[in-house]
C-alpha cells in the first residue's frame, strides 16, 4: 500500500490534481470545485469561511462556532492549557473540565488565538530590498524590510502581522491577524476518550476519538464578539458529500529540490528519529516513577510519541524508490523545459547547484546548530533564562536589526510565554535539563569547547540539579524585574542565580552558530529558491498551490473511504464501535462517564469519519464544513498513508480523520450534560 501511494504522486509536485491542494484564500480554485462538485464558492463565501476560521499560535488550527467568542479545537491542541490548569489534587487531563457557567471559564496561561483579517502582496518590497545582494547583505536587507513591513502594519497589540514567504520565495504576502490573548478553557473531555487507542491507534483508522476542546476568546474581560462564525450541522456529513477544511498546515516539502529531499532522507530525518526514540524511552521511564511524574510528563510524552510516528512516516515515504523516482523525474523534466530557452537556463539552472551546496554546508554545522542554538531546549526554566538573556541585548537594537523572534511584531506572544503563570515542576525541569546536557556531551564530544563551557567539571546530573535548585525563575515577578532591568539586571542576577549565569555563559556560542546559518546558508537557500519559483511561475502560471507555511489554507474534498491491504475501509465509525473496541485497559479503556452513559447514548451515531481533503500537521483542530458553511466535523488526525503527504498527495488513500458533528452533540448532551454549550452551538431558530 505504501508503494501504491508513493508511485501515484503527481510528477509536477504542486500542480494539483483531483482533490489535492492546500490553497491560499486569495487563490482558491473555485472553478475546479465547480467542475468536480457543482459548487463555486463566491467571494463572500470565502471571506466568511476565512473569518470564521482561527489559528492557535502555538501550532494548531481552530474555528469560531458562536457569536460570543466560542472556539472549537482539538483536546491535544489545548492539552498544554489543560495540564497547566491541573494540580496533583485535580487533574483535568484525566477527569476532564466543564465550566458550567461563564464565571467558571478559566484563562489559559499561554494560548493565543489568531483570526486572519487581511492579505496584502508585498513581494515587490521584499525583492526590491534584496535586489543585487547576496550572503550576509541579502539576509540583513530581507530581515530589515520584513521587520519594517510588520512594524508598519502592527499598530497595536490587538493585531499580529506576519510577512509570509510562499512558493519558497516566489511570493511574499503580509498576513494581518486579529490577536486574542485572553483565552479561557470552557470544555475538555477526559484524555482517555480524547486519545482513545493511544499511540497504537495514532495515524490509523478506524478511530473512536472525541478529540475536542472548547475555548472562549475575551476582550476587556468580556467574551469577544465574533459575528463571523460557522453554524452547526447536527446531522453531520454523508458519504460522498463535498467537504472543506480550513486550517493552518504547518510545513510541507513538495516543492523542494532533489538535493534537499535526499538530505532529509539520509541525514535530517534519521538524526531526528534517533533523538526522539531515545527521549521517548527516557520519558516513559520517568512517567513510571509515580502518578505525579506521569501527570507532569504526560503532554511532553504525547507530543514526542506523535512526532516520532509522523517523522517516521515521512522518512519511509522518502525511502520508497518508486516515489523518489517521481521526484527525480519531475526535477529532470523541469530542467529540460528550462533548457529549451538557453538564456533562461543560464540564469536558473545554477540555482540547483547553489541549493545543494547550501544543504551540504548546513550538514557540516547541523549537530552544533541543533545543540547550541535552539532556545527551547532543556526545559522551560532554561528557555526562560535564555530568552531573558537574549532580550536584554536584542531590545537595545533597532527593530530591523533584531533576531526575528525579538522584533516588535513578535513581542506580545514573547511576553505571554515568558511571563506565563503556568506552574513549573522542578523535578521534571531537572530531568529535561539533565537530558539536554547529556546530549550536549554525547553529540559534541567531551573535548569540545562548548561542552567545557557548559559543563565545566560537573556531570550533567549534578549541573542540572544545581541549576534548577538554585534559580528563582519560577517566580514570574522575578522574571519581570529582569526583563524591565535589561542588561544591568541580568548581569546582577548572574552573580546569584546559577541558571541565569549559565544562560549568559552559553549565549555567545549559540549566537555564533546562528550567525553562520543566517548569513551564509539561509540567504543562499532563499535567494535560489526564489529563482526557481519565479521560473516555475513563468512556465506554469499561478495554477499551483504553495507549500504549507503554518498560514491559513483551504482544501476541498469529499467523505470517502479507501482500500487498504485488500480490504475496503468504510468512511464512518459509530459510538457502538467504541464500546466494542474497549478492553478496559489503557489505552483502550473508556472513561467512567462513558460507561455510565452507555444506556442513554444512541450508539448508531456516527463517531469519526474520513475525507480526502489534503491536510498535514498543523491542521489539527481545523473545522470540516459543508457548502452551507455548517460544521460537519473536527479534524484531529490523518491516516497512516497521509504521513507521506509532506512530499506528495494521492487522493486514493490519503485521508483526513475527523470527529463527526453528530457525535460531538451526542456526547455533550448525554455524557457530559453540557447543555450550555449545545445551546450556544444551536443554529438560530432551531
LODO-669726 format. One record per residue (C-alpha): residue in one letter; z, x, y. Coordinates in steps of 0.02 Angstrom, whole numbers, plus 32768, in hexadecimal, padded with zeros to 4 digits. Each point is the difference from the previous one (the first is absolute). Last residue first. Example, Ala and Ser with C-alpha at 12.3 -4.5 7.8 and 13.67 -1.06 7.14 Angstrom:
# residues 2
s816582AC7FCB
a80217FBB7F54
This chain:
# residues 686
x8309797584FF
x7FE77FD380B8
x800880B58038
x7FED80767F6B
x80A480287FA4
x803180B68011
x80967FDC806F
x80387F757F8B
x7FF580757F6A
x80668083805B
x80917F8B8025
x7FEC7FB57F53
x803B80A47FB2
x80567FB17F6B
x7FE980A47FA3
x7FBB7FD27F55
x7FB27F548019
x7FC5800480B5
x7FD980B68025
x7FC2801A7F4E
x7F887F6C8004
x7FC1802F80AD
x7FDA80B47FCE
x7FB37FC77F5C
x7F877F8D805D
x7FCF808D8076
x7FCC80687F69
x804180B37FFC
x7F72807E8009
x7FA780867F99
x7F5D80498046
x7F82802D7F7B
x7F8080887FDF
x7FAA7FD07F5B
x7F507FBE801D
x8010801780BD
x7FEE80BC7FEC
x804080658095
x800380B8802C
x806B80998029
x80AC7FBB802A
x7FD27F6C7F94
x801E80667F63
x80AC7FB17FFC
x7FAD7F557FF8
x7FE780107F44
x80BC7FF87FE5
x800C7F588057
x802B7FF280B7
x80A67FD28050
x80647F908074
x7F857F8E8057
x80487F578037
x7FA77F5E7FD8
x7FA87F618037
x8028800C80B9
x7F907F898062
x7F818044807B
x7F887F717FD3
x7F8780797FAB
x808D80347F8C
x80918079800E
x804D80937FA4
x8085804C8070
x801F80BB7FFB
x80AE80397FCB
x7FC0809A7FA4
x7F58802C804E
x804280AE8027
x7FC680417F57
x7F4D7FC57FE0
x7F9E7F5E800E
x7F537FB87FDA
x800D7F477FD7
x7FCF7FDB7F4B
x808D7F837FE9
x80967FF77F8C
x808B7F807FE8
x80BE7FF47FF7
x80727F6A7FDD
x7F987F637FE4
x80747F6B7FE8
x80017FC37F4B
x80BB80247FF5
x802A7F78807C
x80B0803E8021
x809F7F9A7FF8
x802C80297F4B
x7FE780BA801E
x807580058097
x809480527FA9
x7F9280857FB0
x7FAD802080A7
x80A58015805D
x804280717F75
x7F7880808021
x7F7380147F81
x800F809B7F92
x7F5D80587FD7
x802A80A68054
x80847FFC7FC0
x803A7F9E7F67
x80097F447FEF
x7F5880037FA9
x7F997F9E807F
x7F467FEE7FDA
x800E7F4A7FCA
x806A7FD78099
x7F7F80528072
x7F727FA87FA7
x804A7F568027
x7FF2802880B9
x7F45800E7FE8
x7F7C808A7FFB
x7F557FEF804F
x7F5A80627FFF
x7FE880047F44
x7FE380AB7FB3
x7F717FF77F83
x800A807A7F70
x7F9480927FCA
x807280888045
x80067FAB80AA
x7F8E7F778041
x801F7FAB80A6
x804B7F688056
x7FC77FC080AA
x804A7FB2809B
x7F7D802F8081
x7FD58087807C
x800D802E80B8
x805080958057
x8047800E80AF
x804680A18049
x808D802C8077
x802980BA800F
x804F806E7F7C
x7F6580718006
x7F907FBC7F76
x7F52804C7FF1
x7F827FAF8073
x7F907F6C7FD5
x7F4380087FF2
x7F6F7FA2804E
x800D805E80A5
x7F5B805E7FEE
x7FCD805B7F62
x7F9F809A8038
x8042801B80B0
x80AD7FC47FCE
x800180807F72
x7FD5808A807B
x808C7FC78071
x807D80067F71
x7FC680AB7FC5
x8017804D80AD
x80A97FAA8017
x803880467F58
x7FD080AA8044
x806C7FF2809B
x80947FB47FA5
x8005807C7F70
x7FE68098806D
x80827FC3807D
x80817FE57F75
x7FF080AF7FB9
x80138080808D
x80697FB1808B
x80667F797FAC
x801280577F58
x803380A98045
x806F7FAB8080
x80567FA17F75
x802880A27FA8
x80518045809C
x805D7F61802F
x80527FF87F55
x803580B6800B
x80467FE980B0
x80667F697FC9
x806180597F76
x8094803D8068
x800D7F66806F
x800A7F8F7F68
x808780707FB5
x8065800380A1
x7FF77F42800B
x803A7FF87F4B
x808E807B801D
x804C7FA18093
x8078806E8064
x7F978083805A
x7F5F7F9E7FE6
x804A7F738068
x7FFF806E809C
x7F4A80317FE7
x7FD07F4A7FE2
x805E7FC5809B
x7FA98082806F
x7F587FD67FB2
x80097F48802C
x80A27FAB8032
x7FBD7F4F7FEC
x7FC7801F7F4E
x809F805D7FD0
x806C7F77804C
x7F997F7C7FA5
x801B80577F59
x80BC8002801E
x7FFE7F458024
x7FA47FE47F5C
x808980577F9A
x7FB480367F59
x7FCB809B805F
x80AF80498000
x7FD5808E7F89
x807980697F9A
x80017FA37F5B
x7F437FF07FFD
x7FE280B6802A
x808380477F8C
x7FCA7F987F6B
x7F49802C8017
x802880BA8014
x8068800A7F63
x7F827FA17F95
x7F6B80628042
x805B80A37FDC
x804380658092
x7FD180B38030
x7F8C7FCF808E
x7FB67F5A7FCE
x7F887FCF808B
x7FD180A7804E
x7FFF80597F58
x7F8F7F777FBB
x7F92800B809A
x7FEF80BD7FE9
x7FC37FEA7F4B
x805D806B7F82
x80437F717F95
x7F567FB07FEB
x7FA27F818069
x7FFA7F6C7F88
x80A3801F7FA4
x806880318097
x7FC87F70806E
x80047F897F6D
x80B880257FE5
x801D7FE080B9
x7FA97F587FEF
x80677FCE7F69
x80A480348053
x7FD27F9B809A
x7FDE7F647F99
x80A1800F7F9B
x80698024809B
x7FB87F678056
x80267F997F65
x80B680378005
x800C7FE780BB
x7FBD7F4C8003
x7FC67FD880B0
x80067F4C803A
x7F717FBB8069
x802D7FFD80B9
x7F58804B802C
x800480758094
x7F7780767FC5
x7F967F767FB2
x80037F8C8096
x7FEB80928078
x7F63803C7FA6
x7FBC7F4E7FFB
x80147FED80BC
x7FBF80B08029
x7F597FFF7FA5
x7F977FD38098
x8061807D806C
x7FD1808E7F8C
x807F804B7F88
x7FA17FD67F60
x7F61804C8049
x804A80AC801D
x8007801080BC
x7F7980468072
x7FBC7F5C804A
x80B07FC18025
x80288097806D
x808680687FAA
x80BC7FED8019
x80097F757F7D
x7FB880767F7D
x808C80808005
x809A7F917FF0
x7F9A7F8B7F92
x7FE8808A7F80
x80BB801C7FE6
x80247F458000
x7F787FDE7F7F
x803980907F91
x80B37FC08001
x7FC97F4D7FDD
x7F9580387F6D
x8090806A7FBF
x80717F688004
x7F7E7F907FAC
x7FE6806B7F67
x7FAB80A47FD5
x7F537FDC8042
x7FCD7F948094
x7FD5808C8077
x7F6D803D7F9A
x7FDD80B48039
x804F80837F8F
x7FE37FC47F4E
x7F597FA78008
x7FB8807E807A
x803A80927F94
x7FB37FB57F63
x7F5C7FD18054
x7FE880A48060
x7F72804B7F98
x7FC37F557FCA
x7FE87FD880B8
x7F83808D8012
x7F9F7FC37F68
x7FF37F51804B
x7FC9804B80A6
x7F7780647FA9
x7FC27F667FA4
x7FFB7FA180A5
x7F9A808B8051
x7F8980077F6B
x7FDF7F45800D
x7FED800880BD
x7F73807D7FEA
x7F927F6C7FCA
x80057FA580A7
x7FAB80688087
x7F7C80547F96
x7FE47F5E7FA1
x7FD97FA380A2
x7F7A807F802F
x7FBC80047F4F
x7FEC7F417FF5
x7FDF7FDB7F48
x8098806D7FDC
x80747F77803C
x7FC67F8B7F76
x8017808B7F81
x80B18020803F
x80267F477FED
x7FBC7FFF7F4F
x8066809A7FD2
x809E7FB18045
x7FE37F607F9D
x7FD680647F63
x80A280658009
x80647F61801C
x7FAB7FA77F6F
x801F80997F92
x80B97FF48027
x80017F527FB5
x7FAC80317F5F
x806B809C7FEE
x80A67FA18011
x807C807D8048
x7FF47FB080AC
x80377F587FBC
x808B804E7F99
x80448051809F
x7FFD7F5B805E
x805F7FA97F76
x807E808D7FFA
x80197FEE80BB
x802B7F477FEF
x8076801A7F6D
x805D808C8057
x800C7FA080A3
x804B7F667FAD
x808080697FA3
x802D805E809F
x800B7F608067
x80737FAB7F82
x806C809B7FED
x8018800B80BC
x802D7F47800C
x807F80057F73
x805880A3802E
x80907FAE805F
x801A7F787F7F
x7FF480717F67
x807B807B804D
x80767F718024
x7FF07FBD7F4F
x802380A77FAC
x7FBB80AA7FCE
x7F637FB07FB8
x7FAC7FFA80AB
x800780BE800A
x7FAA800F7F57
x7F727F90803A
x7FF4805E80A4
x7FEF80A57FA3
x7F767FBC7F90
x7FA27FB28091
x800C80A28063
x7FAF80637F73
x7F737F827FEA
x7FE67FF580BC
x7FED80BC8010
x7F8780117F6E
x7F9B7F6D8041
x7FEF804B80AE
x7FBF80A57FBC
x7F877FAA7F89
x7FC17F948091
x7FE4808D807D
x7FB080847F92
x7F777FD27F85
x7FDB7F498025
x8029800580BA
x7F9E80A18013
x7F6D7FB57FA4
x80057F698074
x7FFE806F809B
x7F70806A7FBF
x7FA17F637FCD
x800B7FC280B3
x806F7F718037
x7FC27F4F8024
x805B7FA37F76
x80A680548025
x806E7F6A8023
x809F7FF68065
x80837F808030
x7FB17F567FF0
x80457F988090
x7FF07F487FDC
x7F997F628003
x7FCA7FBE7F56
x7F807F747FF6
x7FDF7F8C7F6F
x7F6B7F977FC9
x802C7F917F6B
x7FBE802F7F54
x809F7FCB7FA9
x80697F918071
x807A80368087
x80AF7FC2802B
x80377F498004
x8081800F808B
x7F8180528074
x805D80408097
x7FCC801B80B4
x7FD980AC8045
x8042803280AB
x7FC8800D80B4
x80857FA98068
x807C808C7FDD
x80947FE18075
x8088807F7FE0
x80A77FC87FB9
x808480238085
x8063809C802E
x7F8980358089
x7F707FFD7F84
x80197FE57F46
x7F9380167F65
x80357FA77F61
x7FF980417F4E
x7FD57FAD7F5C
x7FF880657F60
x7F8F7FEE7F69
x7FDB80527F59
x801A7F687F91
x7FB9805B7F69
x7FB97FBF7F5C
x7F6C80727FDB
x7F6B7FFD7F89
x7FCB80878034
x802C80B5801F
x801D806F8097
x80BD7FFB7FDF
x80267FA97F5B
x805680967FAE
x804D803280A9
x80647F618011
x7FD37F657F9B
x80487F8D8085
x7FF8805980A8
x80297F6F8074
x80557FA87F6E
x808180877FD9
x8006803980B6
x80547F5A802A
x7FAA7F93807E
x7FF0802B80BA
x80177F8C8094
x801B800480BC
x800D80B9802D
x7FF2802580B8
x7F8380628067
x8029803680B1
x7F7C8088800D
x7F687F938024
x7F6580558049
x7F627FA8803B
x7F7680747FCB
x7F718054805B
x7F80805A7F95
x7F93807F805B
x7F6580267F9A
x7FAF80A67FD5
x7F5D7FFB7F9F
x7FA480847F98
x80A2805F7FEA
x801B7FE97F47
x7FAC7F558002
x808E7FC2806E
x807F80658066
x80837F8E804C
x8048801C80AE
x80A77FA57FFB
x805A7F95807F
x80A47FA77FDD
x80357F7F8080
x80AB7FB48026
x803780B08030
x7F9F7FE980A2
x7F5D80348054
x7FBB804C7F60
x7F4780048027
x7FFC8091807A
x807680617F8D
x7F907FE27F69
x7F64803C805A
x805780998047
x804B80307F57
x7F577FEF7FAB
x7FB2806C8088
x808480887FEE
x7FF780067F42
x7F4280098006
x8000808D807F
x8088805F7FA4
x7FA87FF57F58
x7F55802F8044
x80478096805F
x806080387F66
x7F6180077F99
x7F617FC28053
x7FC67FBD80A7
x7F537FD1803F
x802C7F488012
x80B87FE07FDC
x80297F958099
x7F5A7FA57FF7
x801C7FD87F49
x80A77FAF8027
x7FC77FA2809C
x7F5C7FC57FB4
x80567FC27F63
x807C7F938061
x7FCA7F587FB7
x80827F7A8027
x80627F8F7F89
x80847F84803C
x80957F967FC4
x803080507F5A
x80AF7FC37FD2
x808180847FD0
x80A97FEA7FA9
x8084808B8004
x808580117F79
x808A8080801B
x80AF7FB58005
x7FD37F527FC2
x805B7F7C8067
x805C7F777FA1
x7FD37F477FFD
x80A37F9F7FEA
x7FF77FB280AE
x7F597FB37FD1
x80587FA07F76
x8001800D7F43
x7FD180B88009
x7FCF80257F4C
x801780A67FA8
x7FE7803D7F4E
x8086802F7F80
x7FC580AC7FC7
x7FAC803F809D
x80807FA08065
x808D806D7FBB
x80A37FC08049
x809980687FCF
x7FA880A97FF9
x7FA97FD280A1
x7F587FB5802C
x7FAB7FF580AA
x7FAA80A77FE5
x7FC47FC97F54
x7FB07F618042
x7FB38062808F
x7FB880837F8B
x7FBE7F7A7F8C
x7F9F7FA48088
x7F58803F7FBF
x803B7FEF7F4B
x80317F4C8022
x7F507FE1803E
x7FD17FB580A7
x800F7F5A805C
x802D7FF680B8
x80557F6F805A
x7FEC801480BD
x801D7F4A8031
x7F4C7FC47FFB
x800080147F44
x7FB0806B7F78
x7FE080A4805B
x7FBB807D7F84
x802E80A67FAE
x7FBD80AD7FD5
x805680A07FCB
x801C80B58034
x8096801C8071
x7FAC7FAB8093
x80067F577FA9
x7F597FB3802F
x7FD97F4E802D
x7F7D7F787FEA
x7FFA7F5B805E
x7FAE80568094
x7F7480447F92
x7FE37F5C7FA4
x7FF97F9E80A4
x7F86807D804B
x7F917FF67F66
x7FFE7F428005
x7FD8800080BB
x7F6F80787FE5
x7FBF7F8E7F77
x801080237F46
x7F607FD77FA1
x80187F9D7F5F
x7F807FDF7F78
x805580717F81
x7F8B80907FD9
x7F817FF2808D
x80837FC5807D
x8074808F7FD3
x7F71807B8012
x7FD27FB980AB
x80B6800C803A
x7FFE80BB7FE5
x809B802B806B
x7FDF80868083
x80817FDB8087
x80877FD17F82
x7FEC80A27FA2
x7FC77FEA7F4E
x8053803A7F5F
x7F687FEC7F91
x7FBD7FC77F58
x7FDE7F4B7FD4
x7F5180227FBA
x7FBC80A1804D
x8041806B808D
x7FAC809D803E
x809C806B800A
x7FE880737F6B
x7F4380057FF0
x7FF880107F43
x80617F607FE3
x808680067F7A
x7FC67FC47F56
x802380A47FA4
x80B47FF9803A
x802B7F547FC1
x7FA6800D7F5A
x804E80AC7FE3
x80AF7FB9801E
x7FDC7F717F89
